[in-house]
Amino acid sequence: MQHNQVMVSTDWLAANKATPNLVLLDASMPLPGQEPSPDLRCIEGARRFDIDKVVCEPDSPLPHTMPDAKLFAHLVGALGISNDSLIVVYDNQGLYSAPRAWWMFKCMGHEQVYVLDGGLPKWQAEGRPLADKHAPATAPQVYQAQLQDKALMSAEQLLAVAGQPDYLVLDARSAGRFAGTQPEPRAGLRSGHIPDSANLPFTQLQTQGCLLPVPQLQAQFEALGLSQEKQLVCSCGSGVTACVLLMAAYACGHRNLTLYDGSWTEWGARPDLPIA
């Protein structure tokens, strides 16, 4: 794998699926307000990685909150994943929720984790093998996880640094939601955005579910003022599509990366937090 690589192609996966330490994970999740499709299609050999109901903090009032290192290690080990596993993760939208799973592993210090470029739609369009049920977990493994410094940020921490010259806060939601002219898909949330944040919709970083080439990604980040010295903090609706931005920034060589996990689901619901 190359330095800064975050994606693998469908051709690569087809050629390397039998690699002994490769673990293929389906991290699909429905769009906000939608129900999961009853017609399951998955890539043959994929294990389910449910970031919404399983690999999350069970006691959080917010959706799919990142579990702590101890719980993450337990849940991941139960799936038969070890620290030596070469992980490839995908979703059924193309490039939507898989980067969230990618970031979860990166948060916990796992280096060998990649996202399938184009996801299930591209794999299926190419006529590659599918299954109607997920592969079972293999024998449980002992997994060691350690939350990386600054990988996650709370609302209070974000409030303290937003607008500082050495931080850039990017919001991955649509332009309408960012501006407050488009309603939020979740009930009870205010409209608008975090003060001193900028908008970069996650859809602008991809085409047909495939990540744009690095020069095109770099141009978008540079236009918003991102440099190697700045700490990039990403937010979205609930901590999922913000990870598309984090992954794209990683591909461009940036390593000062942070997820505001609560995102607008938390910020928009709290009247004590300012909005713009």
Summary of the structure (lengths in Angstrom):
residues: 276
radius of gyration: 17.9
end to end distance: 41.9
largest distance: 52.4
contacts: 883
relative contact order: 0.17
helix: 27%
strand: 16%
